[in-house]
């Protein structure tokens, strides 16, 4: 009996796909997102997103709170676009209770929400550029300008993160006297800062080589996955809730809805950059139109008891459609309270976009979704 | 008499010079870390280190003390000897390469006849250290990083060596002293601009700095091969990186920028020699730091394609140009012209390759006119 000794041919060698755990503590997961990558060499063959590390019951807790107490929980869902979330909630409560906020309050809300959109997109640019590999430069550029916005918010609301400033029926208190001039200064800084970011990133050959054609999503797929916001518009669907069903006073402003044409990572970046320019336009118009007057609706009760009924209100947050569903049974607390987070739906497309790409690309595809984990997990 | 003995004795002399280098290297590392942090800080509109000492000058010293006193951790599942020896496999070769590297005509350890060959050979050995670190750590990020490092460093070694070969052809010597000596009137960058550009790009890749920091990509593999290292072992990786950077900077200033010679010609005083070398080397180092602060990272396949499909053919083109000029004894300025033309082609092709999707960034007005379907 002879034993055959031979070297195995190449196809007989055992190769195994290995699992790589990315997160919850990883520099590129933007919070506590975790994804388990199955990789064949450098190519990702499967991706398993794991969420829930940040779940705090932000939808259930407001059911035990007064309507005004619930505002703070919305700050804590999307902590980069607090004013958008507050805006959504207070508009919902107002519609439910049949209140109308005075004009000045609406203008203040819109100005702050749009500045907040800029701040949020700047945060995206900083984090995304770090994912693509810029050693912190874009991050510092973005944060220099974001800081001016934060300072303004601090002057107006007294807070840097959890503003808790909008109220059903208006805003908590009036803006400082020099609000208009201060905002104009901030806008000037943002305009020059956006040019810096534009020059650093948008025409860079390496950024183009990395981001063009990566993670493309067709318009049909984008709609079927329930994508919204810049993710949806990058695919060429010109859908912006501010334009499609104008809430608050958005029908009074002129602004464009920028769209991409390939739905790839670069288009998402581009759409966000353009949105910042559009937000600047909106803020400028709002500042010019802002009237004097009261900032709280007439005849507000000390305790708000909206009549029984239900409402779904949605706004265009920087990440997409942020919605609040409230059922009232006539008491001073919401009977049912549900949040629709844009990041959660956008994140659901991650697996389909990522499979077949390199590990490095999956990181920037994730970055291009611009998730906020507090909004995903709530 | 003792002095005479020391100067006369070859071994003692070599020992003293080596000791000098061994002392200078950590000192220089502290300086260069501070410079890098300061320059990057300024480029990013930060102040950089400011707290320790005036303008943070003692920051490097404080960091060194911190790193030296830090616990030396080793994962329980690590391959012990491979893990512990890997930093040495990286640091020792690059420091050994310094032996053959003259700083000025007099400040040197040993000028070897095959100096260029020796330096390039030792520079390449440090790949082994990366693979050892990646394998020994028993960490998937480290393993991926090591695989990337091996692929990248070996690939870029080829154009790197070819660009140096172009110099050796013109100088018809591998002796760095001779190469610098022949640059009395014209530094070789004037004859070989393409080789110089390839040298710098491949040098960036050899140093795995942006845009080629793929093996250590912070946002992907969290530091790559040295993700599991801490304290003094980790700082040895840093030491290896910085010594490599100094090595490539000095090498570049010697073989392309004329080293301690200046175009005015004539005898250069020692002080001026040192100043010239310091300026040229610093220019290289600052360029590397500048790149680090401003460029994003390539993907691994793009990095490989860039090497094999662009850098390598153009490096060969430079060799062919040199060969033609030298074989037919044409004047050297024809080499300059041909090399410049090739450099233009190189820049054009690189630019084309990066934008191969054919889509360029649209200025802001364009989006307003696009009409999509409204839901």
Interface residues (C-beta under 8 A of the other chain):
Chain A: X18 X20 X26 X27 X28 X39 X41 X42 X129 X130 X131 X132 X133 X134 X135 X136 X137 X139 X140 X141 X144 X200 X201 X202 X203 X204 X205 X206 X207 X208 X209 X210 X212 X213 X219 X223 X233 X236 X237 X238 X239 X244 X256 X258 X259 X261 X262 X270 X271 X274 X277 X358 X359 X360 X361 X363
Chain B: X40 X43 X44 X45 X46 X140 X141 X144 X147 X148 X210 X211 X213 X214 X217 X218 X219 X220 X221 X222 X292 X293 X294 X295 X296 X297 X298 X299 X300 X301 X302 X350 X351 X353 X354 X355 X356 X357 X359 X360 X361 X362 X364 X367 X368 X370 X371 X372 X373 X374 X375
